[in-house]
Amino acid sequence: MSNEDNLIVDAATRIFQDMSEPGVINAAEAGEWPTDLWNTLEESGLTLAWGDEALGGAGVDMLDGFALLKTAGRFSVPAPMADTLLAAWMLSHAKLQMPTGPMTIAPTQAEARIAISADGVLTGTARHIPFGRNADHIAVLARDGDKAVVALVKRADCAIRENINLAGEPADEVSFDGAKAIATASAPDGLDEAALVAMGAAVRSMQMAGGLEKILDQSVQYSLERSQFGRPIGKFQAVQHGLAELAGEAAAAGAAADAAAEAVSRKGGLGTGALAEIAAAKTRVGEAATRGAAIAHQTHGAMGFTYEHSLHHATRRLWAWRDEFGNESHWAIMLGRMVAARGADELWPFVTGD
């Protein structure tokens, strides 16, 4: 799918260009909610892109939603658009009505468990919840014994312990003890904590791919504008080599993230095939984020490390998102175990998806 032909991406790009400027991002990191940006996104229907139309969502195709996330990653959008999309996706799977306003999801770690009683009262704590303090509602995957339940909870009914990630974005600890769900439904087959974390990893991979595209563009532009010894630094072989390596990392990350998005869309869920693509994507994109951010800062020199320069908006998010929903080591180990479990004879069919 071409972004140029995608009306959703075009509309989002115009919004982000106008309302996700460096000053807005800096203010958000200082604790100021980007009201104008969020209201515009919500009015456009982009925040509920993955929500079922019959349940109050926008009914956007999965691949279009992923393209939207890549664009949001390019602009370092300082609002829980991605997390609201994730919540809408989970609520749609459970056939629950979409609320308005910002949302987030819990848990974000596969081993975490949140319990829910027969009367809808939750117990348990979830850590590293994106934009927990800013969400009006939290879509929670909880457990009633062995049964998985999707619950919609008001954030005001939860206790929040505030924390931030490397990008300055909220990554809060949320206690659900005593909170009562305002709506519940049995989770469909295949939707469990591991599947939710995998979908989060696919989302972060796509955002990171967009962030890598951004720092590549910034680095190339800076190399043409910055002169040393009477000529642009982009004319020096060492700088050209670094930019070529950065372009390769961005391309590899984009291809891996796109493959994961296509697998999720094509397979209609998060089965083994999609999980393998997600594991490969989060591993490769995480590696690209580490190498690519380093090259971008080397190209910019001291200027890129100043708070006044916008390069850090993308690079700090790359480093932060790398560790959310499992880092590359976590997913590389999982992918290795999946390969080993199938044996040598099944390696090629597993890799090719046959």
Disulfide bonds with the S-S distance in Angstrom:
none
